């Protein structure tokens, strides 16, 4: 979880069209699942 200010800062730094994914869990398996989803 991040604050709204941090979320907005991340959005401003991301390349246009780059997916920004919010994870509720900071686990490696959660990150791995999102990476696999984006790669498919």
PyMOL commands that set and color helices and strands:
alter all, ss='L'
color gray80, all
select helices_A, chain A and resi 4-13+28-39
alter helices_A, ss='H'
color red, helices_A
deselect
rebuild
show_as cartoon
